[in-house]
Amino acid sequence: MAAGQHKSDFTNPVVRWIDARLPVFTMMEKEYGTFPTPRNFNYFWNFGALAMVNLLIMIATGIFLAMQYTPHVSMAFDSVERIMRDVNYGWLLRYVHANGASMFFIVVYIHIWRGFYYGSYKAPRELLWMIGVVIFLLMMATAFMGYVLPWGQMSFWGATVITNLFSAFPVIGEGIVTWLWGGFSVGNPTLNRFFSLHYLLPFVIFGVVFLHVAALHVTGSNNPLGIDPKGPQDTVPFHPYYTVKDSVGLVVYFIVFSILVFFFPNYLGHPDNYIPANPLVTPPHIVPEWYFLPFYAILRAVPDKLGGVLMMFGSILIWFVVPWLDTSPVRSMRFRPIAKWFLFLWTIAFLVLMYCGAKPPEGIYVVLARAATIYYFAYFLVILPLLGRLERPLPLPESIARPVLRGGGPLPAGATSKPMEKA
């Protein structure tokens, strides 16, 4: 072996030749083959892999759509119609891309909820969690700009309303809005900027996802019990155990995705976006895509414009400090019987906000949105800090490999230790 050359253990001569000079296969084997993972993962742990697959689908379809799209206010709507009608399989590319955004947010919302339930944001995974929140913010920016590109009625007016929110900030607000627009109203410079950023940001997301995975492989994965592995008996190699398990989740994911694309391709969209953008005609009810609705409801629940904008941004930024707001030493909600129900109530409040965001800002919808907003913030700022001090968690199991008997206490006399099911 030449001096400085990496020693490869692979038997395939081509793979060994490449790996000896650039050890990518050794790295992949270490990180995704023999990497030790807790043996008790359930199917909630599939959603990280599903999010990665979804990101790759969005990048691939987005590149092909960009080849046929024209970012000009007089041609954007027609170019989308041409993609749908004249480009070979253009309708499929567009429906996969549009519904892929919804699937992406569904997968990521479940991934985030799993983090809340099992305490995946707690030490030593605080930075891993914060990088995940950055990914979510980049997703929101990318999705918003992508929604503007078809240049339909909801695209134009959604861009007008959302970008105008920055004018609420004193001193710098008007300058930010002018910069976003590229002028003094939403027009061609705006569309060009949004198209450029919408094309670029997915690659930025991919880079941040790489950091997210790297941080995960440093700290190791959390697990449903929220306890650290005590030794080799608590872990299994990632491959084949979780590659197979992820494959099962991937099959279910593609079935749901296919049903959405082939049978209900416009179900999650807004019909007004099939009307060309008209600055002179305001839609009766301007709403964003469904995955923005909870934050849109928070914005409208506050009567003051600046206060609403701050609350809307704060509803996501508060996730950055959740690792320090939750003062309980126990990670998993399985062993926190009171906190679990407060999290379920928070989930209901989030869904109520989503429902209210789709309704006109009047009557009972405003009342419900304000009540849900109060609980949303109270959960993080009041309930989590207090529960960590007042709640008495259930006893934790001795290790991942032992069954949870009598709340995690010692095994009764005569009992034998059995591995936990891999769920």
Protein Blocks (a to p, Z undefined) as FASTA:
>chain_A
ZZhiacdfbfblklmmmmmmocfklmmmmmmmmpccdfkbcfklmmmmmmmmmmmmmmmm
mmmmmmmpccdfklmmmmmmmmmmmmghklmmmmmmmmmmmmmmmmmmmmmmmmmmnopm
bccklmmmmmmmmmmmmmmmmmmmmmmmnopaklmmmmmmmmmmmmmpghjlmmmmmmmn
opabdcfklmmmmmmmmmmmmmmmmmmmmmmmmmmmmnopadfkopacfbjklpccfblk
lmmmmmmmmmmmmmmmmmmmmmmmmlmmcfklmpccdfkbccfbdcddfklmmmmmmmmm
pmbfklmmmmmmmmmmmmmmmmmmpmcfbfblklmmklmmmmmmmmmmmmmmmmmmmpcc
ehjllmmmmmmmmmmmmmmmmmmmmmmmmpccddddfbfklcceehhpacdehiacdddd
eZZ
